[in-house]
Amino acid sequence: MVFDPLSLQTAASLVILVSAVMYLLDTLMLRDALPGRLWAAAFLSGLFSAVCYLVWLAVPGSFIAIALGNGAFVAATAFIWLGSVAFNGRRLRIPAIVTAVALLAVTAAALIDGARGDWAGAVPLFVGNALFAVLGAIETRRGAIRRRWSAAGLTVVLLIEAVWFILRVIVFLAQGPDSEVFRTYFGTVMSAFLTMTLVVAAVVVTAVLRSSESTLRGNPETRHLIVDRNGVLLRESFGTVLTILVSRARAAGEDLCVIGIRVDDLRRVATAFGPEEAEEMAQAFRSSVRRHAPTMALVGEADASGLSVAFSTALATDHRRLVRIMHERIVTDLSALGTSVVPVVGIGVALASVDGSDGPTLVDRADAKAGLAATTGEQPFGLTTE
């Protein structure tokens, strides 16, 4: 079976296109960190280089397409290296400068050598890819990225690319692009097949590495904490932090107090007066709790109509005054809205020394007491035990 260059380049472009689109969609949905974005840039560069080479094949003489394609081809390998550097938490300034200089050199060489046609700027292209592939392979064997077995796959991909381009430049200089050895083992046909294989392998490996990035940065128990624009931790993040703080407070001979605060009238307000008024109340409630909580306290979400405030305290502290003041100020803020109705605010308190050391459990206990207070109107301005 004989493959013509246009068919092979089209097939390689299709593989790169599908891989790039899948990886980019995943990056957008995950709101990825810097390593993932740099690896996404690598696949975008590969896609752009494939398009440039297709333009060259379709429009002979468009040497600018060759120059841009060569630069983008080297950029694809360089961004794999930069992503690995970022993954390891190292500074990107010098690597970025090296990359920029190399890309300019590769592109300029192809423009200057444009009269050579298909192989314009070939030597800088081969050397650039070999250089960044070697740098990438070295980077994947150090730091945080090395601690993941899947990084070995990326090392293998980059080493294969490095060896192939080193041999390619040697044969190119020694025998020329028209020699039988070069056309058989290092020409367009072999390049297309190798590109398709390595792109698929690189997509799989970088996707696995990206998904486990937080684990690789040190502690296997690392978690992402999510906080909204008002400084309120979402429920899972809040519970995780509380569990850590309980153990630290206990070691310091302190207690952890969790105050649950609820406004359970929002659904009825939405039904009676419209969702806009209920939303205004909800926003004012969240802002008020955040504003009147102790300065160093954590504020977290129990659910859509409940918040929790957590802080360390001495074991013998009487919390009734703080709870009463917070309740009064929150009610005052909600009354100042001028809405059709002022919702009932319920407050409940849970202590780690009484209700346990599990963060989510403390949130649930305080929230349940706040819900009871909002329903009955009996505010427990003090500690209540079950």
C-alpha distance (Angstrom), angle and dihedral (degrees) to the residues before:
residue distance angle dihedral
M1 . . .
V2 3.82 . .
F3 3.81 121.2 .
D4 3.78 119.5 -158.2
P5 3.84 118.5 -145.5
L6 3.81 94.7 -113.4
S7 3.82 93.3 53.6
L8 3.79 92.5 47.1
Q9 3.79 93.4 46.5
T10 3.81 89.5 48.9
A11 3.81 91.2 51.1
A12 3.80 92.0 48.0
S13 3.80 90.4 47.7
L14 3.80 90.9 51.5
V15 3.81 91.6 52.3
I16 3.80 91.3 48.1
L17 3.82 91.3 46.0
V18 3.81 94.5 52.7
S19 3.81 92.1 44.2
A20 3.80 93.2 47.7
V21 3.81 94.1 47.4
M22 3.82 93.2 49.1
Y23 3.79 92.6 46.7
L24 3.81 93.8 45.7
L25 3.81 93.1 48.9
D26 3.79 89.4 50.8
T27 3.81 89.9 48.6
L28 3.80 92.5 51.7
M29 3.81 94.1 47.3
L30 3.81 93.1 47.8
R31 3.83 93.9 43.4
D32 3.75 84.8 -133.4
A33 3.80 129.2 -143.2
L34 3.82 124.0 -113.9
P35 3.85 98.2 -80.6
G36 3.81 91.5 53.4
R37 3.81 91.8 47.4
L38 3.80 91.6 50.6
W39 3.80 91.4 49.6
A40 3.81 88.4 48.9
A41 3.81 87.6 53.3
A42 3.81 87.8 53.8
F43 3.80 91.9 57.7
L44 3.80 90.8 44.6
S45 3.81 89.3 53.0
G46 3.79 90.4 49.4
L47 3.79 90.1 50.6
F48 3.81 91.6 49.7
S49 3.82 91.9 49.2
A50 3.81 90.8 51.3
V51 3.81 90.7 51.9
C52 3.81 90.9 48.9
Y53 3.80 92.0 52.0
L54 3.80 90.5 48.6
V55 3.80 88.6 53.6
W56 3.80 89.7 51.3
L57 3.81 92.1 51.3
A58 3.80 92.5 45.9
V59 3.82 95.7 43.4
P60 3.83 109.8 35.0
G61 3.78 112.8 -152.5
S62 3.80 96.6 34.1
F63 3.80 92.6 123.4
I64 3.82 91.4 166.0
A65 3.80 87.1 69.1
I66 3.81 89.3 55.0
A67 3.82 91.0 50.4
L68 3.80 93.6 49.2
G69 3.79 91.4 43.4
N70 3.80 92.1 52.2
G71 3.80 91.8 49.4
A72 3.80 92.3 48.1
F73 3.82 91.7 46.8
V74 3.82 91.4 55.9
A75 3.82 90.1 42.6
A76 3.81 90.1 58.0
T77 3.81 91.3 59.5
A78 3.81 92.0 40.2
F79 3.81 92.6 54.3
I80 3.81 90.2 52.1
W81 3.81 86.9 56.4
L82 3.82 93.1 45.1
G83 3.81 90.8 49.9
S84 3.79 90.0 53.5
V85 3.82 90.5 48.9
A86 3.81 90.2 51.5
F87 3.80 90.7 46.6
N88 3.80 88.9 57.8
G89 3.80 90.5 51.3
R90 3.80 94.7 -117.8
R91 3.80 124.9 145.1
L92 3.81 114.3 -87.7
R93 3.79 100.5 -159.7
I94 3.82 99.5 94.3
P95 3.84 94.9 36.8
A96 3.82 89.1 50.5
I97 3.82 91.2 51.3
V98 3.82 91.1 48.6
T99 3.80 89.6 50.2
A100 3.81 94.0 49.0
V101 3.82 92.9 49.3
A102 3.81 92.2 47.7
L103 3.81 93.3 49.1
L104 3.79 92.1 49.7
A105 3.81 90.6 49.1
V106 3.82 93.7 49.2
T107 3.81 93.2 47.2
A108 3.81 93.7 45.0
A109 3.81 91.8 48.6
A110 3.80 91.0 54.8
L111 3.82 91.6 48.6
I112 3.80 92.3 49.4
D113 3.80 91.6 45.4
G114 3.80 94.5 43.2
A115 3.79 94.5 124.6
R116 3.81 91.1 69.2
G117 3.79 90.1 72.4
D118 3.80 117.8 -156.6
W119 3.81 94.1 16.4
A120 3.81 98.8 44.6
G121 3.80 108.7 144.6
A122 3.81 90.9 -0.8
V123 3.82 97.3 144.8
P124 3.85 95.6 52.9
L125 3.82 87.8 45.2
F126 3.81 92.6 53.3
V127 3.81 93.7 42.7
G128 3.82 92.9 47.0
N129 3.79 93.2 51.6
A130 3.80 91.9 45.7
L131 3.81 91.5 49.0
F132 3.80 96.3 50.9
A133 3.79 92.3 41.0
V134 3.82 89.9 55.8
L135 3.82 91.5 46.2
G136 3.80 90.2 48.5
A137 3.80 93.1 48.9
I138 3.81 90.4 51.0
E139 3.82 91.9 47.8
T140 3.80 92.6 52.2
R141 3.81 89.3 57.3
R142 3.80 95.2 58.1
G143 3.80 140.1 59.2
A144 3.79 125.8 1.4
I145 3.79 96.7 -23.5
R146 3.81 92.1 60.7
R147 3.82 91.0 63.0
R148 3.79 91.7 71.3
W149 3.80 119.3 78.0
S150 3.81 92.2 -143.5
A151 3.82 89.3 64.1
A152 3.80 86.7 71.9
G153 3.81 87.7 67.1
L154 3.80 90.8 57.0
T155 3.81 89.7 47.7
V156 3.80 90.4 54.0
V157 3.82 92.2 47.9
L158 3.80 91.9 51.2
L159 3.81 93.8 44.5
I160 3.81 91.4 51.9
E161 3.79 89.5 50.0
A162 3.82 92.0 47.5
V163 3.81 94.9 49.0
W164 3.80 92.8 45.1
F165 3.81 94.1 50.8
I166 3.81 92.6 45.0
L167 3.80 90.5 53.2
R168 3.78 90.0 42.8
V169 3.81 94.0 56.1
I170 3.82 91.4 45.5
V171 3.82 93.2 52.6
F172 3.81 91.0 41.7
L173 3.81 92.2 55.1
A174 3.80 95.1 39.1
Q175 3.82 101.7 44.1
G176 3.79 106.7 8.5
P177 3.82 131.2 -122.7
D178 3.81 93.4 -75.9
S179 3.79 95.7 59.0
E180 3.80 119.7 112.3
V181 3.81 92.7 -121.4
F182 3.80 93.3 52.5
R183 3.81 95.4 45.1
T184 3.82 92.1 47.1
Y185 3.79 101.5 44.0
F186 3.81 106.9 16.3
G187 3.79 105.7 26.1
T188 3.79 132.6 104.1
V189 3.82 95.8 -74.5
M190 3.80 95.4 55.0
S191 3.82 91.0 39.8
A192 3.82 91.9 55.4
F193 3.81 94.0 48.9
L194 3.80 92.2 46.1
T195 3.81 91.8 47.7
M196 3.81 92.8 52.5
T197 3.80 92.3 48.3
L198 3.80 95.8 46.4
V199 3.82 94.3 44.6
V200 3.80 92.5 54.6
A201 3.81 91.1 46.4
A202 3.82 92.2 47.4
V203 3.82 92.7 50.1
V204 3.80 92.1 52.5
V205 3.80 94.7 46.0
T206 3.82 97.3 44.9
A207 3.82 91.1 46.1
V208 3.82 90.1 54.8
L209 3.80 91.9 45.6
R210 3.79 92.5 48.5
S211 3.81 93.5 50.3
S212 3.80 90.9 54.2
E213 3.80 97.3 39.9
S214 3.81 96.4 116.8
T215 3.80 90.4 51.7
L216 3.78 92.3 50.9
R217 3.77 95.2 52.3
G218 3.79 92.0 78.4
N219 3.78 124.4 -77.2
P220 3.84 113.5 59.0
E221 3.82 87.9 -145.1
T222 3.80 93.1 61.3
R223 3.81 114.4 137.5
H224 3.79 133.4 -171.9
L225 3.81 113.6 -119.0
I226 3.80 116.7 -147.9
V227 3.81 121.5 -155.3
D228 3.80 128.8 175.8
R229 3.79 126.1 -130.8
N230 3.82 91.5 -90.6
G231 3.80 91.8 58.5
V232 3.82 94.1 -104.0
L233 3.80 116.1 143.0
L234 3.79 115.8 -135.5
R235 3.80 116.1 -114.2
E236 3.81 100.2 -97.7
S237 3.80 92.7 44.6
F238 3.81 91.4 47.0
G239 3.81 93.4 51.1
T240 3.81 91.6 48.2
V241 3.81 92.5 52.2
L242 3.81 92.6 46.5
T243 3.80 92.7 54.8
I244 3.81 88.9 55.0
L245 3.81 93.3 45.7
V246 3.81 92.9 50.0
S247 3.80 92.1 59.1
R248 3.80 91.8 45.7
A249 3.81 92.5 48.0
R250 3.78 91.2 48.7
A251 3.81 91.4 51.3
A252 3.82 89.0 52.1
G253 3.82 93.2 48.9
E254 3.81 92.2 -109.2
D255 3.78 135.5 121.4
L256 3.80 130.7 -128.3
C257 3.79 118.0 -130.0
V258 3.81 121.6 -159.4
I259 3.80 118.3 -168.2
G260 3.80 115.7 -162.6
I261 3.82 117.3 -154.9
R262 3.80 123.1 -172.3
V263 3.78 139.3 -177.8
D264 3.80 106.1 -169.1
D265 3.81 98.5 172.5
L266 3.80 96.5 77.3
R267 3.80 96.1 95.9
R268 3.80 92.0 50.6
V269 3.80 90.3 45.8
A270 3.81 89.8 52.6
T271 3.80 90.6 51.0
A272 3.80 95.3 45.8
F273 3.80 103.1 35.7
G274 3.80 105.7 16.6
P275 3.82 136.5 -91.8
E276 3.82 93.0 -86.7
E277 3.81 92.2 64.7
A278 3.81 91.8 45.0
E279 3.80 90.8 50.0
E280 3.80 91.0 50.0
M281 3.81 89.6 52.9
A282 3.79 92.6 47.6
Q283 3.80 92.6 51.4
A284 3.80 92.2 46.3
F285 3.81 90.3 48.4
R286 3.81 93.5 53.1
S287 3.79 92.7 45.7
S288 3.80 92.1 47.4
V289 3.80 94.3 51.0
R290 3.79 91.0 48.1
R291 3.80 91.7 48.0
H292 3.81 97.4 48.7
A293 3.80 99.0 38.9
P294 3.83 115.8 105.9
T295 3.80 111.3 -81.2
M296 3.81 96.9 -110.5
A297 3.81 95.6 36.1
L298 3.79 124.0 115.6
V299 3.79 117.5 -124.8
G300 3.79 117.4 -154.7
E301 3.78 140.0 173.4
A302 3.80 121.7 -105.9
D303 3.81 93.8 177.5
A304 3.81 139.5 -48.9
S305 3.82 93.4 -56.7
G306 3.79 102.2 27.4
L307 3.80 136.0 69.9
S308 3.80 133.7 -177.2
V309 3.79 131.8 -148.0
A310 3.81 119.5 -156.6
F311 3.80 131.5 -171.9
S312 3.79 139.4 151.6
T313 3.78 118.0 -104.9
A314 3.79 142.6 171.5
L315 3.79 115.1 -84.9
A316 3.83 94.2 -117.3
T317 3.82 98.1 44.8
D318 3.83 118.2 129.8
H319 3.81 106.7 -137.1
R320 3.80 98.8 -174.4
R321 3.80 95.5 99.0
L322 3.83 93.8 50.1
V323 3.81 92.4 47.0
R324 3.80 92.5 48.0
I325 3.82 93.3 48.7
M326 3.81 92.3 48.6
H327 3.81 90.8 49.7
E328 3.80 92.9 49.5
R329 3.80 94.1 48.3
I330 3.80 94.6 47.0
V331 3.81 91.3 49.6
T332 3.82 89.4 48.3
D333 3.81 91.7 52.1
L334 3.80 92.3 49.3
S335 3.81 91.7 46.9
A336 3.80 90.2 53.0
L337 3.81 91.0 61.5
G338 3.79 91.0 79.0
T339 3.80 92.5 -138.1
S340 3.79 123.7 156.4
V341 3.78 93.0 -97.9
V342 3.81 136.5 16.0
P343 3.81 110.1 -131.0
V344 3.79 122.6 -130.5
V345 3.80 112.6 -105.8
G346 3.79 117.0 -150.2
I347 3.80 125.5 -164.7
G348 3.81 131.4 -164.9
V349 3.79 132.9 174.4
A350 3.80 132.3 -146.2
L351 3.80 127.7 -176.3
A352 3.78 126.7 -156.7
S353 3.81 89.3 -136.4
V354 3.81 90.0 57.4
D355 3.81 107.1 26.8
G356 3.79 103.2 35.4
S357 3.79 140.2 -95.1
D358 3.81 100.4 -87.8
G359 3.81 111.4 107.9
P360 3.83 99.3 -145.6
T361 3.82 89.9 46.1
L362 3.81 91.4 54.3
V363 3.80 89.8 50.5
D364 3.82 91.2 50.1
R365 3.83 93.2 48.2
A366 3.80 94.2 49.3
D367 3.81 91.6 43.5
A368 3.82 92.7 50.2
K369 3.81 90.9 52.4
A370 3.81 90.6 47.6
G371 3.81 90.4 50.5
L372 3.80 90.7 51.0
A373 3.81 90.8 49.7
A374 3.81 91.4 49.7
T375 3.81 90.9 50.1
T376 3.81 98.6 44.7
G377 3.79 98.6 30.8
E378 3.81 90.1 -131.0
Q379 3.76 105.8 129.4
P380 3.83 113.0 -156.1
F381 3.78 98.9 -145.4
G382 3.77 90.7 -174.1
L383 3.75 140.2 33.2
T384 3.77 117.8 -51.0
T385 3.77 125.0 -169.8
E386 3.73 129.6 -159.3
